[in-house]
């Protein structure tokens, strides 16, 4: 039997086709052959088997029982006279269930001699080969008659060798069958592991890969895919390897573990499972759970915000009315004649407390209400200068604010209000942490072509362990009665709304907060052809008119496939404006298909920012929230003079 080709190992065959090919091959064998499974049902046989025992068609079909076949053969007189056929059949079936490899020769009722060779199969059942050796036996009798000079020992040895050869032939046939099945099983396993959206691998006790699929680069970008023989530290990089090393060592010691870590360069959240190998080494399963983690965190944050809204909404209206009454009474009191001495400071203090209560209500409303994202072109260096201008007057004389921007010149698409409010909140928190003296540093830098990262560091005492875990929870504060506990939660919510990440940690000199937002640049288009992709006719007409009023010529598509074809056929397209939801495919799929074309793409959607699809879109391209005006659209297009 020839081993399967490389193509056969990777392309599963139809079961009926495989069965037909197998039967055709078996029919070329002159010997009778049958294969029964572990349930004593026929799996396959050849024509010689049916002809040798004169079996009806029903008993040579897959699924025919061994019991029925033995009963038929015994009834036909194959085994000679039998007093109790059913007892004979039961005995044969019992022997078959406790099957052992065997070889035997017997003379049939018709006078012919056959050999019966049986061997078990790895998956259960057995294969049996029936060979008509009548002629061989006749020749052996002739040889005995004519070879008086041969010793009985030589003749006996020859017979033993012949029997051994026949047994070896049966064994080789069984081994070839087992090899074929193992090859097919390996091909199926390889195909399944390559289709899994995860990196599956095995490392030996030294940390070198002995098995791996080719999915590591899809989980961790810029990592190699061909890992066989490579050490795991070289595949993951020193930073990631330092994170997983304790868990890998635990697997070597027989303790399974599952944990999550964040890949620094890509900011992806990875879940890794380590399973001990009873022989040696460990099995590793790694999955990208970034979207799952974002959705889980967003859900937790929404629950916290909803709880805060539920707690405060019932009181906010009455509290606001009370503050209005207090302010009104204080104004009336201030206008009264003959106020006692010292009343004026008390009146002003009451007013200040009431105004603070009003600001607190505004903060609660901002913390519990959704905010619509409105990105526009922003020069980050100028934005940081504005933030420094606003924040500097609030700092004590002993504190210093440093600003550093390493971004290349040119505008980015950011929601100015969200970024400015967030950075001011972080600077004011750092101010409160530093006390009378200290240094606050605000920086902006690009992380690859994916993120713009704003970092606020201070030389204060750093975060407590409790603050690191609860700082983003509404109403959590370390400032006692002077803090509302709404600053960082608002920053967290605004960052998530913009599709970004917020991270807190302690450094050797104080605290650090990192705010990452998607790095998107305005589309460098004025005039020229725009490809509009929208599956609703009424909306497509509305957006077409907006684009034409802005001076663009427009070509339209209603699906991702149509848009892809038009992009390939029309080299003059300078911009793509696409809805996110487009039936079977999506605008995100369109961005992924055209990522090598270099075309600016703007996505639009009516989905809320909390929707995972909206969040995924924010990491790929500028997103325009529906409904929008022509001015909103124009804000995302870079004027020609700015190029």
C-alpha positions as CSV (number, residue, x, y, z in Angstrom):
1,X,0.0,0.0,0.0
2,X,1.5,3.4,-1.0
3,X,1.5,6.1,1.6
4,X,-0.9,9.0,1.0
5,X,0.4,12.0,-0.9
6,X,0.8,15.4,0.7
7,X,-2.3,16.6,-1.0
8,X,-4.3,13.6,0.3
9,X,-3.2,14.4,3.9
10,X,-4.8,17.8,3.7
11,X,-7.9,17.3,1.7
12,X,-10.6,15.1,3.4
13,X,-12.3,12.6,1.1
14,X,-16.0,11.9,0.9
15,X,-16.8,8.7,2.9
16,X,-18.6,7.1,0.0
17,X,-15.7,7.8,-2.3
18,X,-13.2,6.4,0.2
19,X,-15.4,3.2,0.6
20,X,-15.6,2.8,-3.2
21,X,-11.8,3.1,-3.6
22,X,-11.2,0.8,-0.7
23,X,-13.5,-1.9,-2.1
24,X,-12.0,-1.6,-5.6
25,X,-8.6,-2.1,-4.2
26,X,-9.6,-5.1,-2.1
27,X,-11.3,-6.8,-5.0
28,X,-7.9,-6.9,-6.8
29,X,-6.7,-9.3,-4.0
30,X,-7.2,-13.0,-4.9
31,X,-7.5,-14.0,-1.2
32,X,-10.9,-13.6,0.6
33,X,-10.8,-10.7,3.1
34,X,-13.2,-9.4,5.7
35,X,-13.0,-6.7,8.3
36,X,-15.4,-6.7,11.3
37,X,-15.6,-3.8,13.8
38,X,-15.7,-4.1,17.6
39,X,-19.5,-4.5,17.5
40,X,-19.1,-7.7,15.3
41,X,-20.5,-5.9,12.3
42,X,-19.0,-6.0,8.8
43,X,-17.0,-2.9,7.8
44,X,-15.7,-4.1,4.5
45,X,-15.0,-7.3,2.4
46,X,-14.0,-8.2,-1.1
47,X,-15.8,-10.2,-3.8
48,X,-13.5,-13.2,-3.1
49,X,-15.0,-13.5,0.4
50,X,-18.5,-13.6,-0.9
51,X,-17.6,-16.1,-3.6
52,X,-15.6,-18.4,-1.3
53,X,-18.5,-18.9,1.1
54,X,-21.4,-18.3,-1.3
55,X,-22.8,-15.5,0.7
56,X,-26.0,-13.6,-0.3
57,X,-25.7,-9.9,-1.0
58,X,-27.2,-8.9,2.4
59,X,-24.3,-10.5,4.3
60,X,-21.6,-8.6,2.4
61,X,-23.1,-5.2,3.0
62,X,-21.4,-2.9,5.7
63,X,-23.3,-3.5,8.9
64,X,-24.1,-7.2,8.4
65,X,-23.6,-9.1,11.6
66,X,-20.9,-11.7,12.2
67,X,-23.6,-13.9,13.9
68,X,-25.8,-14.0,10.8
69,X,-22.8,-14.7,8.6
70,X,-21.6,-17.7,10.7
71,X,-25.2,-19.0,10.9
72,X,-25.5,-18.9,7.1
73,X,-22.1,-20.6,6.6
74,X,-22.8,-23.3,9.2
75,X,-26.3,-24.0,7.6
76,X,-24.6,-24.4,4.2
77,X,-22.5,-27.3,5.7
78,X,-19.2,-25.4,5.7
79,X,-18.2,-26.9,9.0
80,X,-19.7,-30.4,8.4
81,X,-22.6,-31.9,10.4
82,X,-23.6,-29.8,13.4
83,X,-26.2,-31.1,15.9
84,X,-27.1,-27.7,17.4
85,X,-26.4,-24.8,15.0
86,X,-27.5,-22.1,17.4
87,X,-25.1,-23.3,20.1
88,X,-22.3,-23.5,17.5
89,X,-23.0,-19.9,16.4
90,X,-23.1,-18.7,20.0
91,X,-19.8,-20.3,20.7
92,X,-18.2,-18.7,17.6
93,X,-19.6,-15.3,18.5
94,X,-18.2,-15.6,22.1
95,X,-14.8,-16.5,20.8
96,X,-14.9,-13.5,18.4
97,X,-15.7,-11.1,21.2
98,X,-12.5,-12.3,23.0
99,X,-10.6,-12.1,19.8
100,X,-6.9,-13.1,19.7
101,X,-4.5,-13.0,16.7
102,X,-4.4,-16.5,15.2
103,X,-3.5,-18.6,12.2
104,X,-5.1,-21.9,11.4
105,X,-5.7,-24.3,8.5
106,X,-8.8,-26.5,8.0
107,X,-10.3,-28.7,5.3
108,X,-13.7,-27.5,4.1
109,X,-16.8,-29.8,3.5
110,X,-16.0,-29.6,-0.3
111,X,-12.6,-31.1,0.3
112,X,-10.6,-28.0,-0.3
113,X,-8.1,-26.6,2.3
114,X,-8.0,-23.0,3.4
115,X,-5.8,-21.0,5.8
116,X,-7.5,-18.5,8.1
117,X,-5.4,-15.6,9.4
118,X,-6.8,-13.0,11.8
119,X,-5.3,-9.9,13.3
120,X,-6.8,-7.1,15.5
121,X,-7.1,-3.5,14.4
122,X,-6.1,-0.5,16.6
123,X,-9.6,1.0,16.7
124,X,-11.3,-2.4,17.6
125,X,-12.5,-5.3,15.4
126,X,-10.3,-7.5,13.3
127,X,-9.2,-8.3,9.7
128,X,-9.3,-11.9,8.5
129,X,-7.7,-13.3,5.4
130,X,-8.9,-16.6,3.9
131,X,-6.5,-18.3,1.4
132,X,-7.2,-21.4,-0.6
133,X,-4.0,-23.5,0.0
134,X,-5.3,-26.8,-1.5
135,X,-2.8,-26.7,-4.3
136,X,0.0,-25.9,-1.8
137,X,-1.0,-28.8,0.3
138,X,-1.1,-31.1,-2.7
139,X,2.4,-30.0,-3.6
140,X,3.5,-30.7,0.0
141,X,2.1,-34.2,-0.1
142,X,3.9,-34.8,-3.4
143,X,7.1,-33.5,-2.0
144,X,6.8,-35.9,0.9
145,X,6.1,-38.8,-1.3
146,X,9.0,-38.0,-3.6
147,X,11.5,-36.8,-1.1
148,X,12.2,-39.9,1.1
149,X,15.7,-38.7,1.5
150,X,14.6,-35.5,3.2
151,X,14.6,-35.7,6.9
152,X,11.5,-35.0,8.9
153,X,13.3,-32.2,10.6
154,X,13.9,-30.3,7.3
155,X,10.3,-30.8,6.2
156,X,9.0,-29.6,9.5
157,X,11.2,-26.6,9.4
158,X,9.9,-25.7,5.9
159,X,6.4,-25.9,7.1
160,X,7.1,-23.7,10.1
161,X,8.8,-21.1,7.8
162,X,5.8,-21.2,5.4
163,X,3.4,-20.7,8.3
164,X,5.6,-17.9,9.7
165,X,5.7,-16.2,6.3
166,X,1.9,-16.3,6.1
167,X,1.6,-14.8,9.6
168,X,4.1,-12.1,8.7
169,X,2.1,-11.2,5.6
170,X,-1.1,-10.9,7.7
171,X,0.8,-8.7,10.2
172,X,2.2,-6.5,7.5
173,X,-1.2,-5.9,6.1
174,X,-2.6,-4.9,9.5
175,X,0.3,-2.6,10.1
176,X,-0.1,-0.9,6.7
177,X,-3.8,-0.3,7.5
178,X,-2.9,1.1,10.9
179,X,-0.3,3.4,9.3
180,X,-2.8,4.7,6.8
181,X,-5.3,5.5,9.5
182,X,-2.7,7.2,11.7
183,X,-1.7,9.3,8.7
184,X,-5.3,10.4,8.0
185,X,-5.8,11.2,11.7
186,X,-2.7,13.3,11.8
187,X,-3.8,15.2,8.7
188,X,-7.2,15.9,10.3
189,X,-5.7,17.0,13.5
190,X,-3.3,19.4,11.7
191,X,-6.2,20.9,9.7
192,X,-8.3,21.4,12.9
193,X,-5.5,23.1,14.8
194,X,-4.7,25.5,11.9
195,X,-8.4,26.5,11.7
196,X,-8.6,27.3,15.4
197,X,-8.4,31.0,16.3
198,X,-5.7,30.3,18.8
199,X,-2.0,29.4,19.1
200,X,-1.6,25.7,20.0
201,X,1.8,24.3,20.8
202,X,3.9,21.8,22.7
203,X,7.3,22.6,24.2
204,X,9.7,20.0,25.7
205,X,11.3,20.3,29.1
206,X,14.0,22.7,27.8
207,X,11.4,25.1,26.4
208,X,11.9,24.2,22.7
209,X,8.8,23.8,20.4
210,X,8.2,20.2,19.4
211,X,4.7,21.0,17.9
212,X,3.0,24.2,16.9
213,X,0.3,25.5,14.5
214,X,1.0,28.6,12.5
215,X,-1.2,31.0,14.5
216,X,1.2,32.8,16.8
217,X,1.6,35.8,14.5
218,X,-2.2,36.2,14.4
219,X,-2.3,36.4,18.3
220,X,0.9,38.4,18.8
221,X,1.7,40.6,15.7
222,X,5.3,40.7,14.4
223,X,6.1,37.4,16.0
224,X,7.3,34.4,13.9
225,X,5.0,31.7,12.6
226,X,7.6,28.9,11.9
227,X,8.5,27.9,15.5
228,X,9.6,24.3,15.3
229,X,12.9,23.9,17.2
230,X,12.8,27.5,18.4
231,X,13.0,28.3,22.1
232,X,9.8,29.9,23.6
233,X,11.7,32.9,24.8
234,X,12.8,33.7,21.3
235,X,9.3,33.3,20.0
236,X,7.5,35.5,22.6
237,X,10.2,38.0,23.3
238,X,11.9,38.6,26.6
239,X,9.1,40.7,28.2
240,X,6.3,38.3,27.4
241,X,8.5,35.3,28.3
242,X,9.2,36.8,31.8
243,X,5.4,37.0,32.3
244,X,4.7,33.4,31.3
245,X,7.9,31.7,32.7
246,X,6.4,31.0,36.3
247,X,3.3,29.4,34.7
248,X,5.4,27.3,32.3
249,X,7.5,26.1,35.2
250,X,4.4,25.2,37.1
251,X,3.2,23.1,34.2
252,X,6.6,21.3,34.1
253,X,6.0,20.5,37.8
254,X,2.6,19.0,37.0
255,X,0.3,22.0,37.9
256,X,-1.9,23.4,35.1
257,X,-2.6,27.1,35.0
258,X,-4.6,29.7,33.1
259,X,-3.7,33.4,33.2
260,X,-4.0,36.6,31.2
261,X,-1.3,39.2,30.2
262,X,-1.1,42.3,28.0
263,X,1.4,42.3,25.1
264,X,3.1,45.7,25.4
265,X,3.8,46.6,21.7
266,X,0.3,45.7,20.5
267,X,-1.7,46.3,23.7
268,X,-3.5,43.0,23.0
269,X,-4.9,41.0,26.0
270,X,-3.8,37.4,25.7
271,X,-5.2,34.4,27.7
272,X,-2.7,31.5,28.0
273,X,-3.4,28.0,29.3
274,X,-0.6,25.6,30.3
275,X,-1.3,21.9,30.6
276,X,1.4,19.5,31.9
277,X,2.5,16.7,29.6
278,X,2.6,13.4,31.5
279,X,5.7,12.4,29.4
280,X,7.7,15.6,29.3
281,X,7.2,19.3,28.6
282,X,3.9,21.2,28.4
283,X,1.0,22.0,26.1
284,X,0.2,25.7,25.5
285,X,-3.0,27.3,24.3
286,X,-3.0,31.0,23.7
287,X,-6.0,33.2,22.6
288,X,-6.5,36.9,21.8
289,X,-9.2,38.0,24.3
290,X,-8.8,41.7,23.8
291,X,-12.3,42.3,22.6
292,X,-13.7,40.0,25.2
293,X,-11.8,41.8,27.9
294,X,-12.9,45.2,26.6
295,X,-16.5,44.1,26.5
296,X,-16.2,42.6,30.0
297,X,-14.6,45.7,31.5
298,X,-17.1,47.9,29.7
299,X,-20.0,45.8,31.0
300,X,-18.6,46.0,34.5
301,X,-18.2,49.8,34.2
302,X,-21.7,50.2,32.7
303,X,-23.1,48.2,35.7
304,X,-21.2,50.5,38.1
305,X,-22.4,53.6,36.2
306,X,-26.0,52.2,36.1
307,X,-25.9,51.5,39.9
308,X,-24.6,55.0,40.5
309,X,-27.3,56.4,38.3
310,X,-29.9,54.4,40.1
311,X,-28.7,55.6,43.5
312,X,-28.5,59.2,42.5
313,X,-31.3,59.8,40.0
314,X,-34.0,59.6,42.6
315,X,-32.3,62.2,44.8
316,X,-30.9,64.5,42.1
317,X,-34.1,66.3,41.3
318,X,-35.1,67.0,44.9
319,X,-31.5,67.9,45.8
320,X,-31.4,70.4,42.9
321,X,-34.7,72.0,44.1
322,X,-33.3,72.2,47.6
323,X,-30.1,74.0,46.4
324,X,-32.3,76.4,44.4
325,X,-34.3,77.2,47.5
326,X,-31.1,77.7,49.6
327,X,-29.6,80.0,47.1
328,X,-32.8,82.0,46.8
329,X,-33.2,82.3,50.6
330,X,-29.5,83.4,50.9
331,X,-30.0,86.1,48.3
332,X,-33.2,87.3,50.1
333,X,-31.3,87.3,53.4
334,X,-28.5,89.3,52.0
335,X,-30.9,92.1,50.9
336,X,-32.4,92.4,54.4
337,X,-31.6,95.4,56.5
338,X,-30.0,95.4,59.9
339,X,-28.1,92.1,59.4
340,X,-26.1,91.1,62.5
341,X,-22.4,91.4,62.4
342,X,-20.6,88.5,60.8
343,X,-23.7,87.4,58.8
344,X,-22.2,88.3,55.4
345,X,-19.4,85.6,55.6
346,X,-21.9,83.0,56.7
347,X,-24.2,83.9,53.8
348,X,-21.3,83.6,51.3
349,X,-20.2,80.3,52.8
350,X,-23.7,78.9,52.5
351,X,-23.8,80.1,48.8
352,X,-20.4,78.5,48.1
353,X,-21.5,75.2,49.6
354,X,-24.7,75.3,47.5
355,X,-22.7,76.0,44.4
356,X,-20.4,73.1,45.2
357,X,-23.5,70.9,45.5
358,X,-24.5,72.0,42.1
359,X,-21.1,71.2,40.6
360,X,-21.3,67.8,42.3
361,X,-24.7,67.2,40.6
362,X,-23.2,68.1,37.2
363,X,-20.4,65.6,37.9
364,X,-22.8,62.9,38.7
365,X,-24.7,63.6,35.5
366,X,-21.6,63.4,33.4
367,X,-20.5,60.2,35.1
368,X,-23.8,58.4,34.5
369,X,-24.7,59.7,31.0
370,X,-23.3,58.6,27.7
371,X,-21.2,61.0,25.7
372,X,-21.3,61.1,21.8
373,X,-17.8,61.0,20.2
374,X,-17.1,63.9,17.8
375,X,-13.5,63.5,16.5
376,X,-11.8,66.3,14.5
377,X,-8.4,67.3,13.3
378,X,-6.2,68.3,16.2
379,X,-2.5,69.4,16.4
380,X,-1.5,67.5,19.6
381,X,1.4,69.8,20.4
382,X,-1.1,72.8,20.5
383,X,-3.6,70.8,22.5
384,X,-0.9,70.0,25.1
385,X,0.0,73.7,25.3
386,X,-3.6,74.6,25.8
387,X,-3.9,72.0,28.6
388,X,-0.8,73.4,30.3
389,X,-2.2,76.9,30.0
390,X,-5.4,75.8,31.7
391,X,-3.7,73.7,34.4
392,X,-0.7,75.9,35.4
393,X,-2.7,78.5,37.3
394,X,-4.1,75.8,39.6
395,X,-0.7,74.5,40.7
396,X,0.9,75.5,43.9
397,X,4.1,77.6,43.7
398,X,6.2,74.6,44.6
399,X,4.9,72.4,41.7
400,X,6.2,72.3,38.1
401,X,4.4,71.1,35.0
402,X,6.5,69.8,32.2
403,X,5.1,69.0,28.7
404,X,6.8,66.9,26.0
405,X,5.4,65.9,22.6
406,X,7.4,63.5,20.4
407,X,4.7,63.1,17.8
408,X,5.6,64.0,14.2
409,X,4.0,67.2,12.9
410,X,0.5,67.0,11.5
411,X,-3.1,66.8,12.9
412,X,-4.7,63.7,14.4
413,X,-8.4,62.8,14.6
414,X,-9.3,63.3,18.3
415,X,-12.3,64.5,20.3
416,X,-10.7,67.7,21.7
417,X,-13.1,67.9,24.6
418,X,-12.6,64.3,25.7
419,X,-8.8,64.6,25.5
420,X,-8.6,68.0,27.2
421,X,-11.0,67.1,30.0
422,X,-9.2,63.8,30.6
423,X,-5.7,65.3,30.7
424,X,-6.9,68.2,33.0
425,X,-8.5,65.6,35.4
426,X,-5.3,63.6,35.5
427,X,-3.1,66.7,36.1
428,X,-5.3,67.9,38.9
429,X,-5.2,64.4,40.5
430,X,-1.4,64.5,40.3
431,X,-1.4,68.0,41.8
432,X,-3.4,66.8,44.8
433,X,-1.1,63.8,45.2
434,X,2.1,65.8,45.1
435,X,1.2,68.2,47.9
436,X,3.1,71.5,48.2
437,X,6.1,70.4,46.0
438,X,6.6,68.1,43.1
439,X,6.9,67.7,39.4
440,X,4.1,66.7,37.0
441,X,5.1,65.5,33.5
442,X,2.7,65.4,30.6
443,X,3.9,63.5,27.4
444,X,2.5,62.5,24.1
445,X,4.0,59.8,21.8
446,X,3.1,57.4,19.1
447,X,3.0,53.7,19.8
448,X,3.7,52.2,16.3
449,X,1.0,53.2,13.8
450,X,-1.8,52.1,16.2
451,X,-2.0,54.3,19.3
452,X,-1.2,57.8,20.5
453,X,-0.3,57.6,24.1
454,X,-0.7,60.4,26.7
455,X,1.2,59.9,29.9
456,X,0.9,61.8,33.1
457,X,3.5,61.1,35.8
458,X,4.1,62.7,39.2
459,X,6.6,62.6,42.0
460,X,4.0,61.9,44.7
461,X,3.6,58.9,46.9
462,X,2.0,56.8,44.2
463,X,-1.2,54.7,44.2
464,X,-2.1,52.5,47.1
465,X,-3.0,48.9,46.4
466,X,-6.7,49.7,46.9
467,X,-6.5,52.7,44.5
468,X,-4.9,50.6,41.8
469,X,-7.9,48.3,41.8
470,X,-10.7,50.8,42.6
471,X,-9.6,54.1,41.2
472,X,-11.9,53.9,38.2
473,X,-15.0,53.0,40.3
474,X,-17.5,55.8,40.7
475,X,-17.4,57.6,44.0
476,X,-14.1,56.0,45.1
477,X,-11.8,58.7,46.5
478,X,-8.6,58.9,48.6
479,X,-9.2,62.6,49.3
480,X,-11.8,62.2,52.1
481,X,-14.6,64.7,52.1
482,X,-12.8,66.9,49.5
483,X,-13.0,64.4,46.7
484,X,-16.1,63.4,44.7
485,X,-14.7,60.2,43.4
486,X,-15.9,61.0,39.8
487,X,-12.6,62.3,38.2
488,X,-10.9,59.0,37.1
489,X,-14.2,57.2,36.4
490,X,-15.1,60.1,34.0
491,X,-11.6,59.8,32.4
492,X,-12.0,56.0,32.1
493,X,-15.5,56.3,30.5
494,X,-14.4,59.0,28.0
495,X,-11.3,56.9,27.1
496,X,-13.4,53.8,26.5
497,X,-15.9,55.9,24.5
498,X,-13.0,56.9,22.2
499,X,-11.9,53.2,21.8
500,X,-8.8,53.6,23.9
501,X,-7.2,52.1,27.1
502,X,-6.5,53.6,30.5
503,X,-3.7,52.1,32.6
504,X,-2.5,53.0,36.1
505,X,0.8,51.9,37.8
506,X,3.4,53.1,40.2
507,X,7.0,54.0,39.2
508,X,10.1,54.4,41.2
509,X,9.4,58.1,41.6
510,X,5.6,58.3,41.9
511,X,2.4,57.4,40.0
512,X,1.9,57.1,36.3
513,X,-1.4,57.1,34.2
514,X,-1.2,56.1,30.6
515,X,-4.1,57.0,28.3
516,X,-4.0,55.4,24.8
517,X,-6.3,56.5,22.0
518,X,-6.5,55.2,18.4
519,X,-4.0,56.9,16.1
520,X,-6.0,58.1,13.2
521,X,-5.1,60.9,10.8
522,X,-7.5,63.1,8.8
523,X,-8.2,61.9,5.2
524,X,-6.0,64.0,2.9
525,X,-8.7,64.6,0.3
526,X,-10.1,67.8,-1.2
527,X,-12.2,67.3,-4.4
528,X,-11.5,64.1,-6.2
529,X,-13.5,60.9,-6.3
530,X,-15.1,59.4,-3.2
531,X,-16.4,55.8,-3.0
532,X,-19.6,55.9,-0.9
533,X,-20.5,52.4,0.6
534,X,-24.0,52.3,2.1
535,X,-26.7,49.6,1.7
536,X,-29.7,51.9,2.4
537,X,-30.8,53.9,-0.7
538,X,-32.2,56.9,1.3
539,X,-29.1,57.3,3.4
540,X,-26.8,56.9,0.3
541,X,-28.6,59.7,-1.4
542,X,-28.3,62.0,1.6
543,X,-24.5,61.3,2.0
544,X,-24.0,61.7,-1.7
545,X,-25.4,65.2,-1.7
546,X,-23.2,66.1,1.3
547,X,-20.1,64.9,-0.4
548,X,-21.0,66.7,-3.7
549,X,-21.7,69.9,-1.8
550,X,-18.1,69.6,-0.4
551,X,-16.7,69.4,-3.9
552,X,-16.3,65.7,-4.4
553,X,-17.3,63.5,-7.2
554,X,-19.0,60.4,-5.9
555,X,-19.2,56.7,-7.0
556,X,-21.5,54.4,-5.0
557,X,-21.5,50.8,-3.8
558,X,-24.0,48.8,-1.7
559,X,-21.8,46.0,-0.4
560,X,-18.2,45.2,0.6
561,X,-17.7,43.0,-2.5
562,X,-18.9,45.7,-4.8
563,X,-16.7,48.3,-3.1
564,X,-13.6,46.0,-3.3
565,X,-14.2,45.5,-7.1
566,X,-14.6,49.2,-7.7
567,X,-11.5,50.0,-5.8
568,X,-9.5,47.6,-7.9
569,X,-11.0,48.9,-11.2
570,X,-10.8,52.7,-10.5
571,X,-7.4,54.1,-9.5
572,X,-8.8,57.6,-9.1
573,X,-10.6,56.9,-5.9
574,X,-9.1,59.1,-3.2
575,X,-11.4,58.4,-0.2
576,X,-13.8,55.7,1.0
577,X,-16.8,56.6,3.2
578,X,-18.4,53.4,4.4
579,X,-21.1,52.3,6.8
580,X,-20.0,49.7,9.4
581,X,-23.0,47.4,9.0
582,X,-23.4,46.2,5.4
583,X,-25.3,42.9,5.5
584,X,-23.1,39.8,5.5
585,X,-19.8,41.7,5.5
586,X,-19.0,45.0,7.3
587,X,-17.0,48.2,6.9
588,X,-14.4,46.7,9.2
589,X,-14.0,43.8,6.7
590,X,-13.5,46.4,4.0
591,X,-10.8,48.2,6.0
592,X,-9.0,44.9,6.5
593,X,-9.2,44.0,2.8
594,X,-7.8,47.3,1.7
595,X,-5.2,47.8,4.4
596,X,-2.4,47.5,1.8
597,X,-4.0,49.8,-0.7
598,X,-3.1,53.0,1.2
599,X,-6.6,54.5,0.7
600,X,-8.0,56.8,3.5
601,X,-11.2,55.3,4.9
602,X,-13.8,56.9,7.1
603,X,-16.4,54.6,8.8
604,X,-19.9,55.8,9.9
605,X,-22.4,54.1,12.2
606,X,-25.5,54.6,14.4
607,X,-24.2,51.9,16.8
608,X,-23.5,53.2,20.3
609,X,-19.9,53.4,21.4
610,X,-20.5,50.6,23.8
611,X,-21.2,48.2,20.9
612,X,-18.2,45.8,20.3
613,X,-18.4,46.5,16.6
614,X,-18.1,50.2,17.1
615,X,-15.1,49.7,19.5
616,X,-13.4,47.5,16.9
617,X,-14.0,50.1,14.2
618,X,-12.3,52.8,16.3
619,X,-9.1,50.9,16.4
620,X,-9.0,50.8,12.5
621,X,-10.2,54.1,11.1
622,X,-12.0,57.4,12.0
623,X,-15.6,56.8,12.9
624,X,-18.4,59.3,12.3
625,X,-21.4,58.9,14.6
626,X,-24.8,59.1,12.9
627,X,-26.6,61.3,12.6
628,X,-24.0,63.8,11.4
629,X,-24.0,67.1,9.4
630,X,-21.9,68.2,6.5
631,X,-19.8,70.2,8.9
632,X,-19.1,67.1,10.9
633,X,-18.0,65.3,7.8
634,X,-15.9,68.2,6.6
635,X,-14.0,68.2,9.9
636,X,-12.6,64.8,9.1
637,X,-11.2,65.8,5.7
638,X,-7.8,67.5,5.8
639,X,-7.7,70.7,3.6
640,X,-5.4,70.4,0.7
641,X,-3.2,73.2,2.0
642,X,-2.5,71.2,5.2
643,X,-0.9,68.3,3.3
